[in-house]
Amino acid sequence: MAVIAVFNQKGGVGKTTSCLNIAAALAAMQRHPIAIDMDPQGHLSLACGLKDAAAPEAGILAFFKNRTPLAKLLRDTSTNWQIISSTLGLSKVDALYGSDPRAATLLRQGLREDLALTGEPILIDCCPMLGVLTLNALLAADRVLIPVSADFLSLQGVHRLDAALGALEIKLKRPFERRIVVTRFDHRRKLSYEIYDKLKERYGQLVCNTRIGESVALASSPMHGKDVFAYAPHSPGAAEYKALVAELADGGFFDS
C-alpha cells in the first residue's frame, strides 16, 4: 500500500485536478486506487460526480468524528476507482482536535487497520493549509506529490514547502519520497520554461519530466463530474496525465 499525499500550500496549482486524473489513469492501467478527499471544500468529491457529497456527516468526517472504519466509507466512481468523500463539516476537525497531539496520527492508524490489505495506491487530496487535516495526511503518507503551477509565486511556494517537509523529516526521523510536477504549463510563454528550468536546477530528478499544460478539457471536466479521460479522452490533458502516471509508475512511485 503506497500512500501518496498530493499537497501544496498554494491554491490554484492543480492539486485536485492531479489527484482526480492520476486516480483515473491508474484505474485505466488495471490498478484499483483509492482517493481520500481531505479538503473541506470537497472539490475532488464533486469533480468525480458525487452529487450528494455534501451530506453533513458523510465521508471522511465520519471517520474523524465517529471513528467509522475507512473501508465502510468507500464509494465507487464511474471509472473504476474508489473515493472517501469530503464535506464542509470537515473544517471542524481542527477545532475539535487542534489541542490533541495524538490527533495527527488518526488517519495513519485508520489506514493500517482498514485498508492496508488492499495493496493498492492511496491518494490523499490535501487541504492547502498545514493544520490537523494535512498533518494527518503527511504522517500517513510514504510519498508526497507536489503540483507546482508555472508561475513565480508558485515557485517560491515550493521552496517553502520543501523546507517544511525537510523539518518534518527531521522531527519524524524518516524521509518523504517526493516528486514535483509542473502544472498549468503554457508552451507559448517563456516564463513557463524558465520556471521549469529553475525547478530542475534546484531539485533535479525530483522534478517530473512530464509537464501538464493549460487545457480547456482539464478545466471543464470537473464541471461535468468527470475526469479528463472520460470527458475528453483524446485531449492533450488526457495524454499528459497518462504520460505522468507512466513516468511515476516506472519509478515505482505507486508501489508499496
Secondary structure in CASP SS format (residue, H / E / C, confidence):
PFRMAT SS
TARGET T0000
AUTHOR 0000-0000-0000
METHOD secondary structure of the structure
MODEL  1
M C 1.00
A C 1.00
V E 1.00
I E 1.00
A E 1.00
V E 1.00
F C 1.00
N C 1.00
Q C 1.00
K C 1.00
G C 1.00
G C 1.00
V C 1.00
G C 1.00
K H 1.00
T H 1.00
T H 1.00
S H 1.00
C H 1.00
L H 1.00
N H 1.00
I H 1.00
A H 1.00
A H 1.00
A H 1.00
L H 1.00
A H 1.00
A H 1.00
M C 1.00
Q C 1.00
R C 1.00
H C 1.00
P C 1.00
I E 1.00
A E 1.00
I E 1.00
D E 1.00
M C 1.00
D C 1.00
P C 1.00
Q C 1.00
G C 1.00
H H 1.00
L H 1.00
S H 1.00
L H 1.00
A H 1.00
C C 1.00
G C 1.00
L C 1.00
K C 1.00
D C 1.00
A C 1.00
A C 1.00
A C 1.00
P C 1.00
E C 1.00
A C 1.00
G C 1.00
I H 1.00
L H 1.00
A H 1.00
F H 1.00
F H 1.00
K H 1.00
N H 1.00
R C 1.00
T C 1.00
P C 1.00
L H 1.00
A H 1.00
K H 1.00
L H 1.00
L C 1.00
R E 1.00
D E 1.00
T C 1.00
S C 1.00
T C 1.00
N C 1.00
W C 1.00
Q E 1.00
I E 1.00
I E 1.00
S C 1.00
S C 1.00
T C 1.00
L H 1.00
G H 1.00
L H 1.00
S H 1.00
K H 1.00
V H 1.00
D H 1.00
A H 1.00
L H 1.00
Y H 1.00
G C 1.00
S C 1.00
D C 1.00
P H 1.00
R H 1.00
A H 1.00
A H 1.00
T H 1.00
L H 1.00
L H 1.00
R H 1.00
Q H 1.00
G H 1.00
L H 1.00
R H 1.00
E H 1.00
D H 1.00
L C 1.00
A H 1.00
L H 1.00
T H 1.00
G C 1.00
E C 1.00
P C 1.00
I E 1.00
L E 1.00
I E 1.00
D E 1.00
C C 1.00
C C 1.00
P C 1.00
M C 1.00
L C 1.00
G C 1.00
V H 1.00
L H 1.00
T H 1.00
L H 1.00
N H 1.00
A H 1.00
L H 1.00
L H 1.00
A H 1.00
A C 1.00
D C 1.00
R E 1.00
V E 1.00
L E 1.00
I E 1.00
P E 1.00
V E 1.00
S E 1.00
A C 1.00
D C 1.00
F H 1.00
L H 1.00
S H 1.00
L H 1.00
Q H 1.00
G H 1.00
V H 1.00
H H 1.00
R H 1.00
L H 1.00
D H 1.00
A H 1.00
A H 1.00
L H 1.00
G H 1.00
A H 1.00
L H 1.00
E H 1.00
I H 1.00
K H 1.00
L H 1.00
K C 1.00
R C 1.00
P C 1.00
F C 1.00
E E 1.00
R E 1.00
R E 1.00
I E 1.00
V E 1.00
V E 1.00
T E 1.00
R C 1.00
F E 1.00
D C 1.00
H C 1.00
R C 1.00
R C 1.00
K H 1.00
L H 1.00
S H 1.00
Y H 1.00
E H 1.00
I H 1.00
Y H 1.00
D H 1.00
K H 1.00
L H 1.00
K H 1.00
E H 1.00
R H 1.00
Y H 1.00
G H 1.00
Q H 1.00
L H 1.00
V E 1.00
C C 1.00
N C 1.00
T C 1.00
R C 1.00
I C 1.00
G E 1.00
E C 1.00
S C 1.00
V H 1.00
A H 1.00
L H 1.00
A H 1.00
S H 1.00
S H 1.00
P H 1.00
M H 1.00
H H 1.00
G C 1.00
K C 1.00
D C 1.00
V H 1.00
F H 1.00
A H 1.00
Y H 1.00
A C 1.00
P C 1.00
H C 1.00
S C 1.00
P H 1.00
G H 1.00
A H 1.00
A H 1.00
E H 1.00
Y H 1.00
K H 1.00
A H 1.00
L H 1.00
V H 1.00
A H 1.00
E H 1.00
L H 1.00
A H 1.00
D H 1.00
G C 1.00
G C 1.00
F C 1.00
F C 1.00
D C 1.00
S C 1.00
END
